[in-house]
Amino acid sequence: MIDVVLSGPGKNALSSALMQSLRGQLARAEGQPVLVRGEGDAFSAGLNFFELATLDAAGLDEFLAVLEDLLHELYNYPGPTVALVGGHAIAGGCLVAMCCDHRVCAADPRLKIGLNEVALGLHFPGTALALARRRVNPQSLDEVILGARLYGPEDALRVGLIDEVAVAAEAVARQRLTELASHPADAYSAAKRAIRGGVLDIDPAQRRLEREALLPHWTDPALRSRIGAFLAAKAQAKKA
């Protein structure tokens, strides 16, 4: 069992460096059972807005490519994966958890989970939407994507953002990973490939077109202003 740890500033916000680190950790795991967890009291609070605020169109294009590569590699990782959601898992952080085979969440009502991209004015990359269509309960997909709510653990379980709520979340997550890893590795990998193959596979040319369509929205001054206001509000909250 290998722990792949989201470890970064700002409640483990997903920067380019952190996403590349996660990809490297997965590559080195080489199909062994993987527990994906955060560091400290957060799983991941989403994308690193401080970095996003500094990027031009070319930089954003590269950033989104790294995000989509990470989601693709984690979702299609050949061995068992379990997400230990011990703290907030928001937007990009929620997507990372959703890539895992099983998602165990701590029974903490203060914890927030959700895909709030629409509320922030962000347009979803195609890979992220394909993942949501597959992992969120079909009857709750509009609620999750269009409502852009942040849920507590029990409601997150109801809509399909997680699979299980547990008081002793880490112990339960490790037990679930042990159970999945008890199956013959070749059979597990083959079955996973059969049911997940193609779900997040987007033709490179189509993916290129989709990102080109996204970039004007992600570089829009109005979005930059909202991100700036969001960061200012966070800074003010820390001082209070």
Backbone as CSV, one residue per row, in Angstrom:
resi,resn,N_x,N_y,N_z,CA_x,CA_y,CA_z,C_x,C_y,C_z
1,MET,0.847,-1.197,0.000,0.000,0.000,0.000,0.880,1.243,0.000
2,ILE,0.576,2.156,-0.905,1.349,3.390,-1.027,0.415,4.578,-0.816
3,ASP,0.858,5.536,-0.004,0.106,6.774,0.176,0.553,7.787,-0.869
4,VAL,-0.384,8.270,-1.659,-0.133,9.392,-2.564,-0.743,10.610,-1.887
5,VAL,0.109,11.580,-1.553,-0.297,12.671,-0.669,-0.394,13.993,-1.416
6,LEU,-1.547,14.640,-1.282,-1.713,16.000,-1.784,-1.128,16.923,-0.731
7,SER,0.018,17.476,-1.008,0.727,18.294,-0.033,1.141,19.607,-0.666
8,GLY,0.480,20.683,-0.258,0.813,21.983,-0.827,0.227,23.097,-0.001
9,PRO,0.621,24.319,-0.268,0.091,25.458,0.481,-1.371,25.714,0.138
10,GLY,-2.012,26.525,0.966,-3.398,26.879,0.691,-4.330,25.694,0.727
11,LYS,-4.277,24.903,1.808,-5.131,23.719,1.939,-4.947,22.760,0.767
12,ASN,-3.688,22.526,0.402,-3.347,21.574,-0.656,-3.968,21.944,-2.001
13,ALA,-4.037,23.239,-2.279,-4.579,23.691,-3.559,-3.741,23.144,-4.700
14,LEU,-4.402,22.794,-5.784,-3.753,22.120,-6.905,-3.006,23.122,-7.791
15,SER,-1.730,23.238,-7.556,-0.846,24.015,-8.414,-0.275,23.102,-9.490
16,SER,0.374,23.698,-10.465,1.050,22.879,-11.483,2.051,21.939,-10.830
17,ALA,2.812,22.465,-9.872,3.839,21.650,-9.210,3.220,20.491,-8.449
18,LEU,2.110,20.742,-7.727,1.480,19.670,-6.965,0.889,18.623,-7.903
19,MET,0.249,19.055,-8.979,-0.327,18.087,-9.916,0.756,17.236,-10.570
20,GLN,1.878,17.840,-10.914,2.987,17.058,-11.485,3.560,16.112,-10.442
21,SER,3.602,16.541,-9.177,4.064,15.666,-8.103,3.156,14.451,-7.958
22,LEU,1.850,14.674,-8.017,0.899,13.562,-7.914,1.067,12.590,-9.076
23,ARG,1.258,13.121,-10.267,1.476,12.249,-11.430,2.747,11.422,-11.240
24,GLY,3.785,12.036,-10.708,5.030,11.310,-10.464,4.854,10.225,-9.421
25,GLN,4.098,10.535,-8.352,3.846,9.534,-7.309,3.079,8.339,-7.871
26,LEU,2.113,8.604,-8.721,1.353,7.516,-9.336,2.233,6.670,-10.242
27,ALA,3.090,7.320,-11.013,3.978,6.577,-11.915,4.918,5.673,-11.121
28,ARG,5.435,6.189,-10.025,6.371,5.381,-9.203,5.657,4.258,-8.473
29,ALA,4.347,4.405,-8.227,3.594,3.350,-7.537,3.461,2.101,-8.394
30,GLU,3.496,2.252,-9.708,3.544,1.127,-10.646,2.460,0.085,-10.390
31,GLY,1.231,0.539,-10.192,0.115,-0.394,-10.071,-0.131,-0.943,-8.682
32,GLN,0.706,-0.585,-7.710,0.462,-1.034,-6.341,-0.774,-0.329,-5.777
33,PRO,-1.407,-0.901,-4.738,-2.576,-0.255,-4.136,-2.216,1.137,-3.615
34,VAL,-3.075,2.113,-3.899,-2.778,3.506,-3.584,-3.891,4.110,-2.744
35,LEU,-3.494,4.727,-1.627,-4.399,5.546,-0.829,-4.095,7.005,-1.155
36,VAL,-5.083,7.720,-1.671,-4.917,9.138,-1.992,-5.486,9.951,-0.838
37,ARG,-4.653,10.782,-0.244,-5.100,11.569,0.914,-4.483,12.954,0.890
38,GLY,-5.069,13.839,1.673,-4.515,15.168,1.814,-3.524,15.231,2.953
39,GLU,-2.980,16.414,3.134,-2.062,16.666,4.240,-2.733,17.653,5.181
40,GLY,-2.661,17.398,6.481,-3.295,18.293,7.428,-4.796,18.104,7.456
41,ASP,-5.537,19.212,7.579,-6.981,19.123,7.769,-7.771,19.320,6.480
42,ALA,-7.118,19.158,5.324,-7.825,19.295,4.047,-7.422,18.167,3.114
43,PHE,-8.368,17.739,2.289,-8.019,16.854,1.177,-7.425,17.729,0.084
44,SER,-8.241,18.560,-0.538,-7.745,19.604,-1.439,-8.854,20.629,-1.644
45,ALA,-8.497,21.896,-1.464,-9.471,22.978,-1.609,-9.636,23.415,-3.054
46,GLY,-9.092,22.662,-4.004,-9.298,22.974,-5.411,-8.065,23.527,-6.088
47,LEU,-8.275,24.182,-7.212,-7.157,24.718,-7.982,-6.499,25.877,-7.246
48,ASN,-5.220,26.059,-7.526,-4.461,27.130,-6.895,-4.748,28.444,-7.621
49,PHE,-5.642,29.250,-7.054,-6.043,30.496,-7.705,-4.915,31.522,-7.729
50,PHE,-4.011,31.436,-6.767,-2.876,32.364,-6.794,-2.044,32.146,-8.056
51,GLU,-1.832,30.880,-8.411,-1.104,30.593,-9.647,-1.937,30.979,-10.865
52,LEU,-3.221,30.616,-10.863,-4.081,30.924,-12.006,-4.095,32.417,-12.318
53,ALA,-4.063,33.233,-11.271,-4.136,34.682,-11.461,-2.916,35.240,-12.175
54,THR,-1.823,34.479,-12.212,-0.586,34.968,-12.828,-0.389,34.463,-14.259
55,LEU,-1.258,33.559,-14.733,-0.995,32.872,-15.995,-1.614,33.598,-17.189
56,ASP,-0.856,33.638,-18.278,-1.407,34.109,-19.544,-2.084,32.931,-20.254
57,ALA,-2.545,33.149,-21.473,-3.276,32.102,-22.182,-2.439,30.842,-22.360
58,ALA,-1.168,30.996,-22.717,-0.303,29.831,-22.905,-0.100,29.084,-21.588
59,GLY,0.084,29.836,-20.516,0.256,29.203,-19.214,-0.987,28.481,-18.757
60,LEU,-2.160,29.080,-18.999,-3.414,28.426,-18.644,-3.639,27.162,-19.463
61,ASP,-3.261,27.210,-20.725,-3.385,26.039,-21.576,-2.567,24.884,-21.002
62,GLU,-1.363,25.177,-20.580,-0.499,24.145,-19.999,-1.066,23.663,-18.669
63,PHE,-1.559,24.581,-17.853,-2.140,24.232,-16.555,-3.312,23.270,-16.730
64,LEU,-4.229,23.587,-17.650,-5.387,22.731,-17.870,-4.993,21.377,-18.439
65,ALA,-3.948,21.354,-19.265,-3.466,20.083,-19.807,-2.949,19.184,-18.690
66,VAL,-2.214,19.768,-17.748,-1.694,18.989,-16.616,-2.846,18.462,-15.759
67,LEU,-3.859,19.299,-15.513,-5.018,18.859,-14.740,-5.706,17.683,-15.423
68,GLU,-5.956,17.784,-16.712,-6.641,16.706,-17.423,-5.786,15.442,-17.459
69,ASP,-4.473,15.589,-17.604,-3.586,14.417,-17.584,-3.648,13.723,-16.228
70,LEU,-3.642,14.500,-15.150,-3.723,13.921,-13.809,-5.016,13.137,-13.626
71,LEU,-6.136,13.732,-14.004,-7.425,13.041,-13.850,-7.457,11.753,-14.664
72,HIS,-6.948,11.811,-15.879,-6.934,10.631,-16.747,-6.070,9.526,-16.136
73,GLU,-4.892,9.883,-15.646,-3.960,8.877,-15.127,-4.463,8.267,-13.824
74,LEU,-5.078,9.067,-12.970,-5.590,8.526,-11.711,-6.824,7.665,-11.956
75,TYR,-7.721,8.114,-12.799,-8.939,7.354,-13.083,-8.612,6.008,-13.719
76,ASN,-7.580,5.981,-14.560,-7.217,4.751,-15.268,-6.046,4.015,-14.627
77,TYR,-5.652,4.400,-13.429,-4.555,3.717,-12.737,-4.893,2.232,-12.619
78,PRO,-3.978,1.341,-12.968,-4.337,-0.084,-13.055,-4.631,-0.761,-11.728
79,GLY,-4.030,-0.288,-10.648,-4.251,-0.919,-9.354,-5.391,-0.285,-8.586
80,PRO,-5.719,-0.836,-7.411,-6.790,-0.273,-6.584,-6.421,1.111,-6.050
81,THR,-7.394,1.996,-6.006,-7.200,3.325,-5.435,-8.360,3.645,-4.513
82,VAL,-8.046,4.228,-3.367,-9.062,4.678,-2.416,-8.731,6.105,-2.013
83,ALA,-9.733,6.978,-2.044,-9.556,8.353,-1.575,-9.976,8.440,-0.119
84,LEU,-9.091,8.982,0.707,-9.399,9.283,2.102,-9.698,10.777,2.179
85,VAL,-10.975,11.112,2.209,-11.391,12.509,2.230,-11.553,12.921,3.695
86,GLY,-10.458,13.387,4.268,-10.448,13.756,5.672,-10.673,15.234,5.910
87,GLY,-10.844,15.996,4.839,-11.072,17.430,4.933,-11.751,17.902,3.666
88,HIS,-11.852,19.213,3.502,-12.545,19.762,2.343,-11.999,19.181,1.035
89,ALA,-12.918,18.832,0.121,-12.568,18.370,-1.230,-13.448,19.157,-2.194
90,ILE,-12.892,20.240,-2.709,-13.684,21.221,-3.447,-13.174,21.353,-4.873
91,ALA,-14.103,21.431,-5.827,-13.780,21.676,-7.241,-12.725,20.673,-7.718
92,GLY,-11.541,21.145,-8.091,-10.500,20.239,-8.569,-10.144,19.165,-7.559
93,GLY,-10.181,19.502,-6.275,-9.914,18.506,-5.238,-10.971,17.425,-5.213
94,CYS,-12.222,17.810,-5.419,-13.307,16.836,-5.495,-13.125,15.930,-6.707
95,LEU,-12.688,16.498,-7.828,-12.455,15.697,-9.032,-11.379,14.638,-8.790
96,VAL,-10.327,15.003,-8.069,-9.275,14.033,-7.767,-9.852,12.874,-6.959
97,ALA,-10.645,13.185,-5.942,-11.259,12.117,-5.146,-12.168,11.244,-6.006
98,MET,-12.906,11.865,-6.923,-13.844,11.129,-7.761,-13.153,10.158,-8.709
99,CYS,-11.889,10.362,-8.977,-11.144,9.451,-9.851,-10.866,8.113,-9.188
100,CYS,-10.933,8.062,-7.870,-10.537,6.856,-7.145,-11.641,5.802,-7.166
101,ASP,-11.235,4.553,-7.007,-12.168,3.429,-7.077,-13.192,3.473,-5.940
102,HIS,-12.771,3.926,-4.775,-13.662,4.023,-3.616,-13.287,5.294,-2.864
103,ARG,-14.315,5.980,-2.320,-14.086,7.270,-1.675,-14.691,7.236,-0.278
104,VAL,-13.822,7.314,0.731,-14.251,7.292,2.124,-14.103,8.702,2.699
105,CYS,-15.171,9.192,3.294,-15.184,10.552,3.827,-15.336,10.533,5.345
106,ALA,-14.626,11.415,6.009,-14.752,11.542,7.456,-16.140,12.052,7.831
107,ALA,-16.657,11.565,8.941,-17.993,11.956,9.416,-17.897,13.258,10.197
108,ASP,-17.516,14.309,9.499,-17.342,15.629,10.105,-18.289,16.597,9.391
109,PRO,-19.335,17.078,10.061,-20.319,17.934,9.388,-19.749,19.261,8.904
110,ARG,-18.578,19.642,9.398,-17.957,20.895,8.944,-17.297,20.737,7.580
111,LEU,-17.062,19.514,7.182,-16.343,19.209,5.948,-17.226,19.518,4.739
112,LYS,-16.638,20.122,3.695,-17.381,20.488,2.499,-16.802,19.788,1.263
113,ILE,-17.714,19.271,0.430,-17.338,18.547,-0.788,-18.242,19.040,-1.908
114,GLY,-17.664,19.277,-3.081,-18.531,19.653,-4.184,-17.797,20.214,-5.373
115,LEU,-18.550,20.368,-6.448,-18.047,20.928,-7.698,-18.702,22.302,-7.873
116,ASN,-18.033,23.342,-7.394,-18.617,24.687,-7.396,-18.074,25.565,-8.519
117,GLU,-17.591,24.929,-9.594,-17.001,25.679,-10.695,-17.959,26.719,-11.282
118,VAL,-19.220,26.322,-11.489,-20.181,27.249,-12.096,-20.369,28.483,-11.216
119,ALA,-20.403,28.292,-9.905,-20.563,29.427,-8.990,-19.374,30.385,-9.081
120,LEU,-18.208,29.861,-9.409,-17.004,30.691,-9.526,-16.843,31.289,-10.917
121,GLY,-17.679,30.831,-11.855,-17.579,31.328,-13.222,-16.608,30.561,-14.089
122,LEU,-16.212,29.372,-13.650,-15.263,28.547,-14.408,-16.006,27.613,-15.353
123,HIS,-15.508,27.464,-16.564,-16.044,26.503,-17.519,-15.305,25.174,-17.343
124,PHE,-16.054,24.079,-17.311,-15.467,22.762,-17.068,-14.654,22.280,-18.264
125,PRO,-13.435,21.769,-18.037,-12.758,21.005,-19.096,-13.564,19.749,-19.417
126,GLY,-13.439,19.262,-20.653,-14.203,18.097,-21.072,-13.947,16.869,-20.221
127,THR,-12.703,16.656,-19.811,-12.367,15.494,-18.985,-13.110,15.543,-17.656
128,ALA,-13.196,16.729,-17.057,-13.870,16.870,-15.765,-15.358,16.564,-15.891
129,LEU,-15.995,17.029,-16.949,-17.415,16.749,-17.138,-17.661,15.272,-17.416
130,ALA,-16.792,14.649,-18.204,-16.937,13.216,-18.473,-16.830,12.415,-17.182
131,LEU,-15.917,12.824,-16.300,-15.763,12.159,-15.013,-17.014,12.330,-14.166
132,ALA,-17.560,13.536,-14.121,-18.763,13.791,-13.327,-19.942,12.970,-13.843
133,ARG,-20.082,12.894,-15.161,-21.187,12.102,-15.727,-21.100,10.643,-15.307
134,ARG,-19.888,10.139,-15.158,-19.692,8.733,-14.815,-19.839,8.470,-13.317
135,ARG,-19.418,9.402,-12.472,-19.305,9.112,-11.047,-20.439,9.676,-10.195
136,VAL,-21.067,10.768,-10.621,-22.178,11.334,-9.858,-23.443,10.545,-10.165
137,ASN,-24.306,10.370,-9.172,-25.586,9.698,-9.417,-26.330,10.412,-10.542
138,PRO,-26.800,9.682,-11.559,-27.426,10.338,-12.721,-28.539,11.307,-12.358
139,GLN,-29.357,10.943,-11.375,-30.479,11.808,-11.006,-30.025,13.071,-10.287
140,SER,-28.754,13.108,-9.877,-28.229,14.266,-9.138,-27.251,15.095,-9.955
141,LEU,-27.008,14.711,-11.207,-25.970,15.382,-11.987,-26.268,16.870,-12.182
142,ASP,-27.498,17.213,-12.560,-27.835,18.625,-12.742,-27.693,19.392,-11.434
143,GLU,-28.136,18.788,-10.351,-28.027,19.430,-9.040,-26.569,19.730,-8.695
144,VAL,-25.706,18.750,-8.915,-24.293,18.898,-8.546,-23.586,19.919,-9.432
145,ILE,-23.794,19.824,-10.755,-23.061,20.694,-11.679,-23.674,22.089,-11.743
146,LEU,-24.972,22.179,-11.947,-25.621,23.474,-12.129,-25.889,24.177,-10.796
147,GLY,-26.198,23.405,-9.773,-26.407,23.993,-8.452,-25.122,24.477,-7.824
148,ALA,-23.996,23.812,-8.176,-22.656,24.220,-7.721,-22.558,24.329,-6.204
149,ARG,-23.275,23.447,-5.504,-23.271,23.474,-4.038,-22.039,22.803,-3.459
150,LEU,-21.731,23.183,-2.224,-20.770,22.446,-1.421,-21.561,21.679,-0.364
151,TYR,-21.374,20.355,-0.332,-22.170,19.467,0.497,-21.419,19.040,1.753
152,GLY,-22.168,18.750,2.793,-21.629,18.019,3.917,-21.517,16.549,3.556
153,PRO,-20.880,15.734,4.407,-20.643,14.326,4.061,-21.894,13.535,3.686
154,GLU,-22.963,13.660,4.452,-24.143,12.835,4.178,-24.799,13.202,2.849
155,ASP,-24.879,14.484,2.550,-25.454,14.893,1.267,-24.518,14.556,0.113
156,ALA,-23.210,14.636,0.352,-22.247,14.232,-0.684,-22.405,12.757,-1.007
157,LEU,-22.699,11.961,-0.002,-22.970,10.533,-0.216,-24.248,10.349,-1.027
158,ARG,-25.257,11.120,-0.722,-26.547,11.017,-1.422,-26.402,11.269,-2.924
159,VAL,-25.613,12.266,-3.311,-25.505,12.627,-4.728,-24.418,11.845,-5.460
160,GLY,-23.617,11.074,-4.717,-22.621,10.232,-5.366,-21.236,10.828,-5.475
161,LEU,-20.953,11.887,-4.728,-19.599,12.444,-4.742,-18.638,11.607,-3.907
162,ILE,-19.174,10.848,-2.961,-18.386,9.912,-2.164,-19.150,8.600,-2.066
163,ASP,-18.477,7.572,-1.556,-19.087,6.245,-1.458,-19.435,5.836,-0.038
164,GLU,-18.802,6.488,0.956,-18.948,6.008,2.319,-18.561,7.124,3.283
165,VAL,-19.303,7.219,4.383,-18.977,8.141,5.470,-18.613,7.306,6.688
166,ALA,-17.492,7.629,7.325,-17.027,6.809,8.443,-16.444,7.689,9.545
167,VAL,-16.677,7.284,10.780,-16.097,8.004,11.922,-14.589,7.819,11.935
168,ALA,-14.141,6.576,11.855,-12.705,6.282,11.791,-12.312,6.187,10.323
169,ALA,-12.328,7.320,9.634,-12.224,7.322,8.172,-10.911,6.722,7.673
170,GLU,-9.804,7.046,8.308,-8.535,6.517,7.801,-8.470,5.009,7.933
171,ALA,-8.883,4.488,9.073,-8.872,3.033,9.270,-9.784,2.348,8.260
172,VAL,-10.954,2.923,8.022,-11.892,2.337,7.073,-11.335,2.401,5.657
173,ALA,-10.739,3.536,5.294,-10.183,3.684,3.943,-9.080,2.667,3.692
174,ARG,-8.225,2.477,4.675,-7.135,1.503,4.503,-7.684,0.078,4.438
175,GLN,-8.742,-0.188,5.184,-9.372,-1.510,5.125,-9.997,-1.743,3.750
176,ARG,-10.671,-0.732,3.212,-11.272,-0.878,1.883,-10.196,-1.113,0.822
177,LEU,-9.068,-0.434,0.948,-7.991,-0.627,-0.011,-7.410,-2.032,0.114
178,THR,-7.267,-2.529,1.334,-6.788,-3.890,1.553,-7.737,-4.906,0.918
179,GLU,-9.038,-4.648,1.058,-10.025,-5.558,0.468,-9.919,-5.577,-1.057
180,LEU,-9.795,-4.411,-1.664,-9.673,-4.356,-3.125,-8.374,-5.008,-3.589
181,ALA,-7.323,-4.815,-2.802,-6.017,-5.357,-3.168,-5.928,-6.868,-2.964
182,SER,-6.920,-7.455,-2.304,-6.896,-8.907,-2.086,-7.235,-9.677,-3.363
183,HIS,-7.795,-9.004,-4.357,-8.108,-9.661,-5.619,-6.827,-9.827,-6.450
184,PRO,-6.770,-10.852,-7.287,-5.604,-10.998,-8.168,-5.394,-9.723,-8.996
185,ALA,-4.165,-9.234,-8.981,-3.879,-7.932,-9.580,-4.184,-7.888,-11.068
186,ASP,-3.884,-8.965,-11.786,-4.102,-8.942,-13.232,-5.594,-8.906,-13.564
187,ALA,-6.401,-9.639,-12.781,-7.842,-9.638,-13.015,-8.441,-8.272,-12.671
188,TYR,-7.970,-7.676,-11.590,-8.472,-6.354,-11.183,-8.169,-5.322,-12.263
189,SER,-6.933,-5.328,-12.734,-6.515,-4.368,-13.752,-7.302,-4.546,-15.041
190,ALA,-7.497,-5.795,-15.443,-8.226,-6.070,-16.685,-9.681,-5.622,-16.582
191,ALA,-10.323,-5.913,-15.442,-11.716,-5.524,-15.260,-11.862,-4.004,-15.215
192,LYS,-10.930,-3.359,-14.542,-10.976,-1.897,-14.446,-10.787,-1.263,-15.815
193,ARG,-9.873,-1.814,-16.575,-9.625,-1.297,-17.935,-10.868,-1.488,-18.805
194,ALA,-11.558,-2.601,-18.622,-12.726,-2.890,-19.443,-13.895,-1.950,-19.144
195,ILE,-14.077,-1.610,-17.876,-15.230,-0.773,-17.529,-14.913,0.723,-17.608
196,ARG,-13.629,1.073,-17.587,-13.273,2.503,-17.605,-12.627,2.954,-18.907
197,GLY,-12.188,2.007,-19.710,-11.521,2.371,-20.949,-12.407,3.241,-21.821
198,GLY,-11.879,4.362,-22.252,-12.600,5.254,-23.144,-13.421,6.321,-22.459
199,VAL,-13.692,6.165,-21.148,-14.552,7.127,-20.463,-13.939,8.532,-20.480
200,LEU,-12.643,8.621,-20.179,-11.967,9.922,-20.170,-11.035,10.077,-21.363
201,ASP,-11.122,9.160,-22.320,-10.256,9.243,-23.500,-10.884,10.190,-24.523
202,ILE,-10.248,11.308,-24.721,-10.711,12.289,-25.704,-9.677,12.356,-26.815
203,ASP,-10.140,12.311,-28.039,-9.226,12.433,-29.171,-8.354,13.681,-28.998
204,PRO,-7.023,13.547,-29.189,-6.129,14.699,-28.966,-6.540,15.946,-29.734
205,ALA,-6.998,15.769,-30.963,-7.416,16.937,-31.745,-8.661,17.578,-31.136
206,GLN,-9.598,16.737,-30.684,-10.809,17.254,-30.046,-10.465,17.942,-28.728
207,ARG,-9.555,17.342,-27.979,-9.132,17.928,-26.713,-8.494,19.292,-26.942
208,ARG,-7.712,19.399,-28.002,-7.071,20.663,-28.348,-8.128,21.728,-28.654
209,LEU,-9.153,21.352,-29.408,-10.219,22.283,-29.753,-11.004,22.711,-28.512
210,GLU,-11.254,21.757,-27.628,-12.006,22.074,-26.416,-11.242,23.066,-25.545
211,ARG,-9.921,22.866,-25.408,-9.142,23.782,-24.575,-9.047,25.162,-25.219
212,GLU,-8.937,25.198,-26.535,-8.916,26.495,-27.219,-10.220,27.255,-26.991
213,ALA,-11.329,26.521,-26.920,-12.613,27.154,-26.646,-12.716,27.613,-25.192
214,LEU,-12.045,26.901,-24.284,-12.085,27.251,-22.868,-11.263,28.490,-22.540
215,LEU,-10.146,28.666,-23.218,-9.186,29.689,-22.821,-9.766,31.098,-22.768
216,PRO,-10.594,31.525,-23.729,-11.153,32.872,-23.606,-11.941,33.081,-22.320
217,HIS,-12.610,32.038,-21.844,-13.381,32.148,-20.609,-12.459,32.195,-19.389
218,TRP,-11.408,31.364,-19.395,-10.497,31.312,-18.261,-9.594,32.544,-18.183
219,THR,-9.448,33.271,-19.275,-8.639,34.493,-19.270,-9.503,35.752,-19.272
220,ASP,-10.807,35.597,-19.162,-11.730,36.733,-19.164,-11.437,37.645,-17.963
221,PRO,-11.328,38.957,-18.164,-11.079,39.877,-17.046,-12.114,39.768,-15.934
222,ALA,-13.373,39.471,-16.294,-14.409,39.333,-15.271,-14.103,38.153,-14.350
223,LEU,-13.610,37.053,-14.927,-13.230,35.909,-14.101,-12.035,36.264,-13.231
224,ARG,-11.059,36.952,-13.807,-9.893,37.383,-13.026,-10.339,38.238,-11.842
225,SER,-11.327,39.088,-12.073,-11.825,39.943,-11.000,-12.488,39.115,-9.902
226,ARG,-13.283,38.103,-10.304,-13.928,37.240,-9.309,-12.893,36.467,-8.509
227,ILE,-11.858,35.975,-9.186,-10.800,35.248,-8.486,-10.098,36.178,-7.506
228,GLY,-9.832,37.413,-7.944,-9.195,38.376,-7.056,-10.034,38.659,-5.828
229,ALA,-11.344,38.796,-6.015,-12.248,39.039,-4.892,-12.285,37.836,-3.957
230,PHE,-12.264,36.642,-4.542,-12.267,35.413,-3.752,-11.007,35.331,-2.883
231,LEU,-9.860,35.630,-3.480,-8.599,35.581,-2.736,-8.561,36.648,-1.648
232,ALA,-9.096,37.830,-1.959,-9.131,38.902,-0.966,-10.021,38.527,0.217
233,ALA,-11.155,37.888,-0.085,-12.066,37.477,0.978,-11.416,36.418,1.869
234,LYS,-10.671,35.500,1.255,-9.970,34.475,2.037,-8.935,35.113,2.937
235,ALA,-8.190,36.076,2.384,-7.162,36.750,3.181,-7.792,37.510,4.354
236,GLN,-8.932,38.133,4.101,-9.616,38.873,5.162,-10.131,37.933,6.243
237,ALA,-10.639,36.776,5.813,-11.159,35.803,6.770,-10.053,35.293,7.688
238,LYS,-8.855,35.143,7.146,-7.733,34.673,7.965,-7.364,35.700,9.036
239,LYS,-7.522,36.978,8.694,-7.167,38.030,9.645,-8.207,38.158,10.754
240,ALA,-9.447,37.772,10.428,-10.553,37.963,11.395,-10.431,37.015,12.579
